[in-house]
Amino acid sequence: MIKYLHLWLSLWLLSFCVSGHAASNNITAARVWPAQDYTRIAFEAQLPVKHQLLILKNPHRLVLDIEDVELNPILKTLSDRILSSDPYIKQIRVGMFKPNVLRIAIDLKAEVSPNVFALAPAGDYKHRLVVDIYPDKDPIMAMLEKRDNELIGDGKQSQDTAKPVPAPLPNDASSQVENQDLPTIEAIPDAPVEPIPDQASSEAVVTTQETATNDAKTKPELNKKKERVITIAIDAGHGGEDPGARGATGTHEKEITLQIAKKLKDKIDAEDNMRGVLIRDGDYFIPLQGRVIKARKLRADLFISIHADSFTNPAARGSSVFALSERGATSASARYLAKKENESDLIGGVSLGGKDPELARTLLDLSQAATINDSIKLGKHVLTNIGQINKLHKNHVEQAGFAVLKSPDIPSILVETAFISNPEEERKLKDSSYQDKLVDSILSGVKKYFANNPALVSR
């Protein structure tokens, strides 16, 4: 027996020497989530991933070196997951840089601010390495600048219509690279892989001209633009790496919430004095704190987070509306739900690196009793209207410590539209006509809220 054992060890050592190195880890999945906010690349593996990220210029690109992994089919086809419409990534090239180092070269369309961090196993995921590619300039602030410029008539915005602008906030809580300095160098050897042709990108520029003869005609329209417009931030729960709850037939909560959010935006935009803005407009993940920050950057008057509840018992059913609580949950079920929703950051993946002091002040400010009272008023109107089209799980607005509702100055509610784990309610949530009735009831509640609180409209 000992003789055979020695023989086996000798053969193993021989094969190790021939190959040069035996990979100790294996990439089991690679996912790409492109969005205007940022693009995320996530690698999943059995063990923690050893890595180094380098920033290169002329041209702009990122180089990610991963140690002790093999170039398997998942990594070989990574470039196929890059869409031509990706706002930040032009192409990806993958190859072995050294016998024990895999190199992933990410060619960029513009200068970016990357963030790389590792995640411990959570939910259905194993160890993950996440690369978040943020734009160098915040797209939210760029959009607001464009909107403000459109509101300028004679070079000066009306003092009566201007809203106070909150202090600038960071892109999100994960904007700092965790425990890692990213060196900027001019050049390193490219990975020995076949080059991929650049993807052409074009940008359409539309200009408008106004002549003096049209001034008289356009003044009424200009004055209409300057009217006070109520901005409602619509948050589709979950997204990207975080699918949310799963329905009885496999429907993902993130898909339902985005469908409803888009319909609610369309309904709100059809109102003369309202506009809806989606916190996420596609299938990608936004940290809970990032959703709060985005709503404040948008100078939103209201924040409505859309969800679809689930429970171990498929008989559980009904709609609910929640507001933030400063003093604990109003029920055991509300506490359970808040805990479950707050765990989205663990599933979706958030860097726990350095936090901006302004962010900490914003999210930990508990002197927001007036805002919570307004949130409860809003929630009551919305809940009453939803009760006309669906059974209510609770006939009053509940409260708990939902992280996504922690804006100190924006009335915020979380709407659990129905139990996606209930087969009957899952069918309702997937039905387009029922979704229309649902968003009509939410909008009706919003309008009643402002009708009963006219001071808030002109604040």
Secondary structure by P-SEA (a helix, b strand, c coil): caaaaaaaaaaaaaaaaaacccccccccbbbbbbcccbbbbbbbccccccbbbbbbccccbbbbbbccccccccccccccccccccccccbbbbbbccccbbbbbbbbccbbbbbbbcccccccccbbbbbbbbbcccaaaaaaaaaaaaaccccccccccccccccccccccccccccbbbbbbccccccccccccbbbbbbbbbbbbbcccccccaaaaaaaaacbbbbbbbbcccccccccccccccccaaaaaaaaaaaaaaaaaacccbbbbbcccccccccaaaaaaaaaaacccbbbbbbccccccccccccbbbbbbccccccaaaaaaaaaaaacccccccccccccaaaaaaaaccccaaaaaaaaaaaaaaaaaaaaccccccccccccccccccccccbbbbbcccccccaaaaaaaacaaaaaaaaaaaaaaaaaaaaaccccccc
